[in-house]
């Protein structure tokens, strides 16, 4: 995320002596991306962050692919996924390509007896149901319905829920996730025409600093395996940090839609980007105000990307028989558009209350067995008159 953030105590200069009240050094860690060329953070630890006591084993969490080459438009009923107690056990990959996993989760309980680190991917977690606290080694963030949580790869975290009724939509990206570059100036500041600004982004404000030795289990995801590693000191022992690489939260309710006299194309809804896919937020907004406009989207061909739409809430004006938690996939190579009657129904309407998250991928998506088990099997025929 291209803005500077500082939390806790840090020395005046990087890579210089910084001691605790007992005269012992704090241990500096550069937490960077893309070698030494990407965004980074310098953090200062009570103990060396390198003390591994044991490696207990590893388990494959690779996606179980059911459909390698897909040309069928699909509708998945996401709320049919059954809740599970454990956060990691509840995470089920439904779609996959070499750049990302699209995952659903319905965890009932907080992570308590372990910490988690995704060393493969940035994680974008959308909170559909639930509230709680994301605890990380770079500080904590409260979250609630409608929040995106952006957790850069390598962050150590726990997640705490207030209740057992939680629904998450997760994108795991092997490419760094950024705000759209067309909304930033050459200094990285979000511009006046951006649909959100830095004031809407919540950086960590609460830093936990634990001076503890013992056995601390960290589950680390690397190359689609989950490694159980025991560290000798508490992972949350940072006394301070500064830089550009840290977790943050952004609420979909703070996205300010861009509207026009006629129907605007999907890129106006863009919220995040990588060089392999984009994420868009469809939010309540006024409809097009040309006197003869058709507010429903026009038919368009998906030639270059697969389109995934996760329906959150409200009235989905371009679709028939869609409910919260449904997920549509419109694969590259074939056109799609509003369902029969949707364009006609939209004429004369002045606003929509729809709320949805869209992921457009530039490589085709494979469907997992879990994903196919959630499919209704007939969605591709729903445009027949």
Secondary structure as UniProt FT lines:
FT   STRAND          5..8
FT   TURN            14..15
FT   TURN            21..22
FT   STRAND          27..32
FT   TURN            34..37
FT   STRAND          40..45
FT   TURN            49..50
FT   STRAND          52..60
FT   STRAND          65..67
FT   STRAND          74..77
FT   HELIX           78..80
FT   HELIX           87..90
FT   STRAND          92..97
FT   TURN            98..99
FT   STRAND          100..105
FT   STRAND          115..118
FT   STRAND          122..129
FT   STRAND          132..136
FT   TURN            137..138
FT   STRAND          139..143
FT   TURN            145..146
FT   STRAND          147..151
FT   TURN            153..154
FT   STRAND          156..161
FT   STRAND          167..173
FT   HELIX           181..183
FT   TURN            186..187
FT   TURN            192..193
FT   HELIX           198..200
FT   STRAND          201..203
FT   STRAND          213..222
FT   TURN            223..224
FT   STRAND          225..233
FT   STRAND          238..243
FT   STRAND          248..251
FT   HELIX           252..254
FT   HELIX           266..269
FT   STRAND          270..273
FT   STRAND          277..282
FT   STRAND          285..286
FT   TURN            291..292
FT   STRAND          300..302
FT   STRAND          306..313
FT   TURN            317..318
FT   TURN            324..325
FT   STRAND          326..330
FT   TURN            332..333
FT   STRAND          334..336
FT   TURN            340..341
FT   HELIX           342..346
FT   TURN            347..348
FT   STRAND          351..352
FT   STRAND          355..361
FT   STRAND          366..368
FT   HELIX           369..373
FT   HELIX           379..381
FT   TURN            382..383
//
